Amino acid sequence: MKNLFRILMLISIGLFLNSCYYDSYPEIEEPEITPPDPDEPISYKDQIQPIWDNECVFCHKGSEPPDLREEVSYEVLTTEGWVVKGDANSSILYKSLLGVDGVPLMPTSGKLPDQQIEWVEEWINDGAPDN
């Protein structure tokens, strides 16, 4: 009986010790945002879309307007009134990144880095090209 008790105790201790660890969560790879070449215009594909992919698509994936998924975002932004080509200050999209003129700040997790907001502003003021 003593041997059976010892064996059960050893098994219990072994199970207990092996169950006391922390799982690490896998790293989530976020799309990399390529800094623009100072001599080139801001690229929607290389600078703007990665911002949406990293910060916005979690909520704006079709059910919450605007739809910022890669395959439809440019068309949605430029044809549904979110962007006034050539005028960032009149664009709802730009106002939402600043949280001004009664437009709620987006993303809700907090303001984007100033550099990224400047890229969006420059892209809009350059006529919002699909490049």
C-alpha positions in Angstrom: 0.0 0.0 0.0 2.9 2.3 0.8 4.4 1.7 -2.6 1.1 2.5 -4.4 0.8 5.7 -2.4 4.4 6.7 -3.3 3.9 6.0 -7.0 0.6 8.1 -7.0 2.4 10.9 -5.2 5.3 10.9 -7.7 2.9 10.9 -10.6 0.8 13.7 -9.0 3.9 15.8 -8.3 5.2 15.2 -11.9 1.9 16.2 -13.4 1.8 19.3 -11.2 5.3 20.4 -12.0 4.8 19.9 -15.8 1.6 21.9 -15.8 3.1 25.0 -14.2 4.4 26.9 -17.2 3.3 29.8 -19.3 2.4 29.5 -22.9 3.8 32.1 -25.1 1.6 33.5 -27.8 2.9 33.4 -31.4 4.2 36.6 -32.8 1.7 38.3 -35.2 3.5 39.6 -38.2 2.2 43.0 -39.1 2.6 44.2 -42.7 5.6 46.4 -42.9 5.2 50.0 -43.8 7.8 51.1 -46.3 9.0 54.7 -45.7 8.4 56.7 -48.8 11.3 57.9 -51.0 11.5 61.7 -50.5 11.6 62.2 -54.3 8.6 60.0 -55.0 4.9 60.6 -54.2 3.2 58.6 -51.4 2.2 55.2 -52.6 -1.3 54.0 -51.6 -0.1 50.4 -51.9 3.2 50.7 -50.1 2.5 53.4 -47.4 -1.3 53.9 -47.0 -2.8 50.4 -47.2 -0.3 48.9 -44.7 -1.6 51.5 -42.2 -5.2 50.2 -42.7 -3.9 46.6 -42.5 -2.1 47.3 -39.2 -4.5 49.6 -37.4 -8.0 49.6 -39.0 -9.0 46.4 -40.7 -9.8 44.7 -37.4 -12.9 46.8 -37.2 -13.3 48.1 -40.8 -13.5 44.7 -42.6 -16.9 45.1 -44.3 -19.4 45.4 -41.5 -18.3 48.8 -40.2 -17.8 51.5 -42.9 -15.5 52.3 -44.5 -14.4 48.9 -45.7 -10.6 49.1 -45.5 -9.7 45.6 -46.7 -7.0 45.7 -49.3 -9.1 44.5 -52.3 -11.8 47.2 -51.9 -10.4 50.1 -49.7 -9.2 52.4 -52.5 -12.5 52.3 -54.4 -14.5 52.7 -51.2 -12.5 55.7 -49.9 -12.5 57.5 -53.2 -16.0 56.9 -54.4 -18.1 56.9 -51.2 -17.1 60.4 -50.0 -14.5 59.5 -47.4 -11.7 61.3 -49.4 -11.9 64.6 -51.2 -9.1 64.2 -53.7 -6.7 67.1 -53.4 -8.2 68.4 -50.1 -7.2 66.5 -47.0 -8.8 69.1 -44.7 -12.2 68.5 -46.3 -11.9 64.7 -46.2 -13.7 62.7 -43.5 -10.9 60.1 -43.5 -8.3 62.7 -42.6 -10.5 64.4 -40.0 -11.1 61.0 -38.4 -7.3 60.5 -38.0 -7.1 63.8 -36.1 -10.5 63.6 -34.3 -11.5 67.1 -35.4 -14.7 68.8 -36.6 -17.0 66.4 -34.7 -15.5 63.4 -36.4 -14.6 60.7 -33.9 -10.9 59.9 -33.6 -9.9 56.7 -35.4 -8.5 54.3 -34.6 -10.3 54.1 -31.2 -7.2 52.6 -29.7 -5.5 56.0 -30.0 -4.1 58.4 -32.5 -1.8 57.1 -35.3 1.9 58.2 -35.3 2.2 61.7 -36.8 4.3 60.4 -39.6 1.6 58.1 -40.8 -1.0 60.9 -40.6 1.2 63.1 -42.6 1.5 60.4 -45.3 -2.3 60.2 -45.5 -2.6 64.0 -45.7 0.1 64.1 -48.5 -1.5 61.3 -50.4 -4.9 63.0 -50.3 -3.5 66.4 -51.2 -1.6 64.8 -54.1 -5.0 63.8 -55.6 -5.3 60.4 -53.8 -3.6 58.4 -56.7 -4.1 54.6 -56.9 -0.4 53.8 -57.0 
